[in-house]
Amino acid sequence: MRLRVLFFGVLRDRFSAEERLEQFPGRTVADLLGYYRAVAPELGTLWGTLAVAVNQQYAAGNVELKQDDEVALLPPVSGGAPCVRNHAG
């Protein structure tokens, strides 16, 4: 099955922005995560914390993938600047 996989956050550092899998043998989102877990085991527990979107809709591990689906792998986001208030006078 042919898939387009988009990587975000730290995954983009390990892979690239996008990858095309021409003959992915799996059937589900969980199969795809297992594939990438085997490719990049150094990312350890990150694989269990990802949000996944299939064709721009959040998807659980049991979602069946279809030919030409777009799958986005989204790691958790943290941080941000604290609220700073400017007090005059």
C-alpha atoms as an extended CHARMM CRD file, in Angstrom:
* protein
*
        89  EXT
         1         1  MET       CA              0.0000000000        0.0000000000        0.0000000000  PROA      1               0.0000000000
         2         2  ARG       CA              1.2820000000        3.4910000000       -0.8130000000  PROA      2               0.0000000000
         3         3  LEU       CA              1.2490000000        6.0890000000        2.0070000000  PROA      3               0.0000000000
         4         4  ARG       CA              2.4450000000        9.6480000000        2.5000000000  PROA      4               0.0000000000
         5         5  VAL       CA              3.8220000000       10.1270000000        6.0270000000  PROA      5               0.0000000000
         6         6  LEU       CA              4.3700000000       13.5980000000        7.4970000000  PROA      6               0.0000000000
         7         7  PHE       CA              6.6870000000       14.1180000000       10.4740000000  PROA      7               0.0000000000
         8         8  PHE       CA              6.4660000000       16.9600000000       12.9810000000  PROA      8               0.0000000000
         9         9  GLY       CA              8.5330000000       18.1790000000       15.9450000000  PROA      9               0.0000000000
        10        10  VAL       CA             11.4600000000       15.9950000000       16.9710000000  PROA      10              0.0000000000
        11        11  LEU       CA             10.4460000000       13.3720000000       14.4190000000  PROA      11              0.0000000000
        12        12  ARG       CA             11.3310000000       15.8330000000       11.6730000000  PROA      12              0.0000000000
        13        13  ASP       CA             14.8720000000       15.9430000000       13.0790000000  PROA      13              0.0000000000
        14        14  ARG       CA             15.2020000000       12.1490000000       12.8200000000  PROA      14              0.0000000000
        15        15  PHE       CA             13.4410000000       11.6380000000        9.4940000000  PROA      15              0.0000000000
        16        16  SER       CA             12.5110000000       14.5510000000        7.2430000000  PROA      16              0.0000000000
        17        17  ALA       CA              9.3700000000       16.5730000000        6.7320000000  PROA      17              0.0000000000
        18        18  GLU       CA              7.7900000000       13.8580000000        4.6030000000  PROA      18              0.0000000000
        19        19  GLU       CA              8.3170000000       10.2960000000        3.4680000000  PROA      19              0.0000000000
        20        20  ARG       CA              6.5160000000        8.2380000000        0.8750000000  PROA      20              0.0000000000
        21        21  LEU       CA              6.1390000000        4.5460000000        1.5690000000  PROA      21              0.0000000000
        22        22  GLU       CA              5.5100000000        2.8130000000       -1.7340000000  PROA      22              0.0000000000
        23        23  GLN       CA              4.8640000000       -0.7160000000       -0.4500000000  PROA      23              0.0000000000
        24        24  PHE       CA              3.8980000000       -0.5500000000        3.2010000000  PROA      24              0.0000000000
        25        25  PRO       CA              2.8470000000       -4.0840000000        4.1770000000  PROA      25              0.0000000000
        26        26  GLY       CA              0.7380000000       -3.1460000000        7.2230000000  PROA      26              0.0000000000
        27        27  ARG       CA             -2.9520000000       -2.3640000000        7.5070000000  PROA      27              0.0000000000
        28        28  THR       CA             -3.4760000000       -0.1040000000       10.5260000000  PROA      28              0.0000000000
        29        29  VAL       CA             -2.1290000000        2.9860000000       12.2560000000  PROA      29              0.0000000000
        30        30  ALA       CA             -0.6610000000        0.6750000000       14.9180000000  PROA      30              0.0000000000
        31        31  ASP       CA              1.1810000000       -1.2650000000       12.2000000000  PROA      31              0.0000000000
        32        32  LEU       CA              2.6700000000        1.9820000000       10.8920000000  PROA      32              0.0000000000
        33        33  LEU       CA              3.8040000000        3.0380000000       14.3660000000  PROA      33              0.0000000000
        34        34  GLY       CA              5.3600000000       -0.3880000000       14.8660000000  PROA      34              0.0000000000
        35        35  TYR       CA              7.2300000000       -0.0100000000       11.5850000000  PROA      35              0.0000000000
        36        36  TYR       CA              8.7210000000        3.3470000000       12.5910000000  PROA      36              0.0000000000
        37        37  ARG       CA              9.4480000000        2.1090000000       16.1300000000  PROA      37              0.0000000000
        38        38  ALA       CA             11.6030000000       -0.6210000000       14.5360000000  PROA      38              0.0000000000
        39        39  VAL       CA             13.3070000000        1.9070000000       12.2270000000  PROA      39              0.0000000000
        40        40  ALA       CA             14.1120000000        4.3680000000       15.0410000000  PROA      40              0.0000000000
        41        41  PRO       CA             14.1870000000        2.5110000000       18.3750000000  PROA      41              0.0000000000
        42        42  GLU       CA             16.3870000000        5.2760000000       19.8170000000  PROA      42              0.0000000000
        43        43  LEU       CA             13.2580000000        7.4250000000       20.1470000000  PROA      43              0.0000000000
        44        44  GLY       CA             12.0970000000        5.0120000000       22.8700000000  PROA      44              0.0000000000
        45        45  THR       CA              8.9610000000        6.0210000000       24.7270000000  PROA      45              0.0000000000
        46        46  LEU       CA              8.1500000000        8.8300000000       22.2890000000  PROA      46              0.0000000000
        47        47  TRP       CA              6.3400000000        6.3200000000       20.0640000000  PROA      47              0.0000000000
        48        48  GLY       CA              3.7030000000        5.7280000000       22.7220000000  PROA      48              0.0000000000
        49        49  THR       CA              2.9510000000        9.4410000000       23.1180000000  PROA      49              0.0000000000
        50        50  LEU       CA              2.2900000000       10.4200000000       19.5030000000  PROA      50              0.0000000000
        51        51  ALA       CA             -0.9450000000       11.7640000000       18.1550000000  PROA      51              0.0000000000
        52        52  VAL       CA             -1.7040000000       10.4360000000       14.6870000000  PROA      52              0.0000000000
        53        53  ALA       CA             -3.8820000000       11.9750000000       12.0080000000  PROA      53              0.0000000000
        54        54  VAL       CA             -5.0340000000       10.1500000000        8.8830000000  PROA      54              0.0000000000
        55        55  ASN       CA             -6.1790000000       12.4670000000        6.1180000000  PROA      55              0.0000000000
        56        56  GLN       CA             -6.2310000000       15.3570000000        8.6180000000  PROA      56              0.0000000000
        57        57  GLN       CA             -8.4700000000       13.5470000000       11.1330000000  PROA      57              0.0000000000
        58        58  TYR       CA             -7.1190000000       12.2470000000       14.4500000000  PROA      58              0.0000000000
        59        59  ALA       CA             -6.9510000000        8.4660000000       14.3770000000  PROA      59              0.0000000000
        60        60  ALA       CA             -6.5570000000        5.6420000000       16.8980000000  PROA      60              0.0000000000
        61        61  GLY       CA             -4.2710000000        2.6700000000       16.4360000000  PROA      61              0.0000000000
        62        62  ASN       CA             -7.0070000000        0.4150000000       15.0790000000  PROA      62              0.0000000000
        63        63  VAL       CA             -7.8600000000        2.7230000000       12.1560000000  PROA      63              0.0000000000
        64        64  GLU       CA             -7.4330000000        0.9200000000        8.8390000000  PROA      64              0.0000000000
        65        65  LEU       CA             -5.1600000000        2.6330000000        6.3370000000  PROA      65              0.0000000000
        66        66  LYS       CA             -6.0200000000        2.8090000000        2.6490000000  PROA      66              0.0000000000
        67        67  GLN       CA             -4.0470000000        3.3620000000       -0.5330000000  PROA      67              0.0000000000
        68        68  ASP       CA             -2.7110000000        6.9420000000       -0.8050000000  PROA      68              0.0000000000
        69        69  ASP       CA             -3.6510000000        7.9510000000        2.7480000000  PROA      69              0.0000000000
        70        70  GLU       CA             -1.7590000000       10.8440000000        4.3080000000  PROA      70              0.0000000000
        71        71  VAL       CA             -0.6040000000       10.0600000000        7.8410000000  PROA      71              0.0000000000
        72        72  ALA       CA              0.7770000000       12.7550000000       10.1620000000  PROA      72              0.0000000000
        73        73  LEU       CA              2.8380000000       11.7690000000       13.2100000000  PROA      73              0.0000000000
        74        74  LEU       CA              2.6010000000       14.4660000000       15.8840000000  PROA      74              0.0000000000
        75        75  PRO       CA              4.7110000000       14.3280000000       19.0460000000  PROA      75              0.0000000000
        76        76  PRO       CA              3.4670000000       16.0760000000       22.1900000000  PROA      76              0.0000000000
        77        77  VAL       CA              4.1820000000       19.7750000000       22.4080000000  PROA      77              0.0000000000
        78        78  SER       CA              5.3440000000       21.4990000000       25.5670000000  PROA      78              0.0000000000
        79        79  GLY       CA              6.8470000000       24.7610000000       26.6210000000  PROA      79              0.0000000000
        80        80  GLY       CA              5.8890000000       28.2480000000       25.6940000000  PROA      80              0.0000000000
        81        81  ALA       CA              6.6430000000       31.5280000000       27.3020000000  PROA      81              0.0000000000
        82        82  PRO       CA              5.1010000000       32.4750000000       30.6250000000  PROA      82              0.0000000000
        83        83  CYS       CA              2.5980000000       35.2940000000       30.6270000000  PROA      83              0.0000000000
        84        84  VAL       CA              4.4120000000       38.6000000000       31.1110000000  PROA      84              0.0000000000
        85        85  ARG       CA              2.4380000000       41.6690000000       32.0970000000  PROA      85              0.0000000000
        86        86  ASN       CA              3.6350000000       45.1590000000       31.5680000000  PROA      86              0.0000000000
        87        87  HSD       CA              2.6700000000       47.3160000000       34.5220000000  PROA      87              0.0000000000
        88        88  ALA       CA              2.9150000000       51.0230000000       33.8430000000  PROA      88              0.0000000000
        89        89  GLY       CA              3.8480000000       53.3950000000       36.6430000000  PROA      89              0.0000000000
